[in-house]
Amino acid sequence: MKKKFAGNARVKRSLLQALGRDFEVLEMKVGETITEYFARVMNVATKMRSNGEDMKEVTIVEKILRTLTEKFNYVVVSIEESKDIDRLTIDELQSSLVVHEQKFIKSSGEEQALTVRSDNVETRGRGRGRGRGRGRQIFNRATIECFKCHKLGHYQYECPSLDKEVNYA
């Protein structure tokens, strides 16, 4: 019996070493949601606990707070300042971070909606009096002055007062 369990202890120790390394290198990926990241962390922590490691909740909470992406930096600071990390549960941390994540998603959705909506804006390549910048430029068509009639809102080639006759030499 001693030989059988001695082998198990070595296997558990090596497995715990591998799991400990996995736990140390865990980091939230860009584009990953809070729920997905928590699932990955808890998966490794549960495996470590099932193999005899004493994984305290505060260790997991601190690990998560250290390894979130940069967009959560101010959230992490506010959580560390306002709450006792030693008493903060994993569920409380997750719910708090999910709320902040939803606010990020909502605010980025509103920004996209605002940038898409604009009136009388047109993109053109090269235009008179627009400088020598590369690429397409965005400008308001109402500010364009016709070189023929000097009215706003159209180009010379679109001018309604332009004679459509052909000039022969």
C-alpha positions in Angstrom: 0.0 0.0 0.0 2.8 2.4 0.9 4.4 2.0 -2.5 1.2 2.5 -4.3 0.4 5.8 -2.5 4.0 7.0 -2.7 3.7 6.9 -6.5 0.5 8.8 -6.3 2.1 11.5 -4.2 4.8 12.0 -6.8 2.3 12.2 -9.6 0.2 14.7 -7.7 3.2 16.8 -7.0 4.2 16.9 -10.6 0.7 17.6 -11.7 0.4 20.4 -9.1 3.7 21.9 -10.4 2.2 22.0 -13.9 -1.1 23.4 -12.7 0.8 26.0 -10.6 2.7 27.1 -13.7 -0.6 27.3 -15.6 -2.1 29.4 -12.8 0.9 31.8 -12.7 0.9 32.5 -16.4 -2.9 33.0 -16.7 -3.8 36.4 -18.1 -6.9 37.9 -19.6 -6.7 38.0 -23.4 -7.8 41.1 -25.4 -11.3 40.6 -26.6 -12.1 37.9 -23.9 -15.1 38.5 -21.7 -15.0 38.6 -17.9 -17.1 35.4 -17.7 -14.8 33.5 -20.1 -11.7 34.6 -18.1 -13.2 33.7 -14.8 -14.1 30.3 -16.2 -10.5 29.7 -17.2 -9.1 30.8 -13.9 -11.6 28.7 -11.9 -11.0 25.7 -14.0 -7.2 25.7 -13.1 -8.0 26.6 -9.4 -10.5 23.7 -9.2 -8.0 21.2 -10.6 -5.4 22.4 -8.1 -7.8 22.1 -5.2 -8.8 18.6 -6.3 -5.1 17.6 -6.3 -4.6 18.7 -2.7 -3.5 22.3 -3.1 -4.9 24.8 -0.6 -6.2 27.5 -2.9 -7.5 30.4 -0.9 -10.2 32.6 -2.3 -8.1 35.7 -1.7 -5.3 34.2 -3.8 -7.7 33.8 -6.8 -9.2 37.3 -6.3 -5.7 38.9 -6.2 -4.6 36.9 -9.3 -7.7 38.0 -11.3 -7.2 41.7 -10.3 -3.5 41.5 -11.3 -4.1 40.0 -14.7 -7.1 41.9 -16.2 -6.6 43.8 -19.4 -5.6 47.5 -19.3 -9.2 48.7 -19.9 -10.0 47.5 -16.4 -7.2 49.3 -14.7 -9.3 52.1 -13.2 -11.9 49.5 -12.1 -9.3 47.5 -10.3 -8.0 50.6 -8.6 -11.5 51.5 -7.4 -12.2 48.0 -6.2 -8.9 47.9 -4.3 -9.6 51.3 -2.7 -13.2 50.7 -1.8 -13.4 47.0 -0.8 -11.4 44.8 1.6 -9.7 42.4 -0.8 -9.2 39.8 2.0 -13.0 39.5 2.4 -14.0 40.0 -1.2 -15.5 36.8 -2.7 -14.9 35.6 -6.2 -18.6 35.9 -7.0 -18.7 39.5 -5.8 -15.7 40.4 -7.9 -17.1 38.7 -11.0 -20.5 40.5 -10.7 -18.8 43.8 -10.2 -16.5 43.3 -13.2 -19.4 42.1 -15.4 -21.3 45.3 -14.7 -18.3 47.4 -15.7 -17.8 45.3 -18.8 -21.4 45.9 -19.8 -20.9 49.6 -19.4 -17.8 49.4 -21.7 -19.9 47.6 -24.3 -22.8 50.0 -24.0 -20.5 53.1 -24.3 -18.6 51.8 -27.2 -21.8 51.0 -29.0 -23.1 54.5 -28.5 -19.8 56.0 -29.9 -20.1 53.8 -33.0 -23.7 55.0 -33.5 -22.6 58.6 -33.2 -19.8 58.3 -35.7 -21.9 56.6 -38.3 -24.6 59.3 -38.3 -23.7 62.6 -40.0 -25.5 64.8 -42.4 -24.3 65.9 -45.9 -20.9 64.4 -45.4 -19.2 62.9 -48.4 -15.8 61.3 -49.0 -13.7 62.2 -52.0 -10.2 61.5 -53.1 -8.5 64.6 -54.5 -10.3 67.9 -54.3 -9.4 71.5 -55.1 -8.1 73.4 -52.1 -7.9 70.4 -49.9 -4.2 70.1 -49.4 -1.8 67.4 -50.3 -2.8 64.8 -47.7 -3.1 61.1 -48.7 -6.2 59.0 -48.6 -9.8 60.0 -48.6 -11.0 63.1 -46.8 -14.3 63.7 -45.1 -15.9 67.1 -45.5 -19.3 68.8 -45.5 -20.6 69.3 -49.1 -22.5 72.5 -48.0 -19.2 74.3 -47.5 -17.9 73.7 -51.1 -17.9 76.7 -53.4 -18.4 76.4 -57.1 -15.7 78.1 -59.2 -18.2 79.1 -61.9 -21.1 80.7 -60.1 -19.5 81.0 -56.6 -22.5 79.4 -54.9 -22.2 76.8 -52.2 -23.1 73.2 -52.3 -21.7 71.9 -55.7 -18.6 71.6 -57.8 -18.0 73.5 -61.1 -18.6 70.4 -63.2 -22.0 70.0 -61.4 -23.0 73.7 -61.8 -26.6 74.2 -63.0 -25.6 77.5 -64.8 -22.8 75.7 -66.7 -23.4 75.8 -70.5 -23.5 72.2 -71.7 -22.2 73.2 -75.2 -19.1 71.8 -76.7 -16.3 74.2 -77.5 -14.7 73.6 -80.9 -11.4 75.1 -81.9 
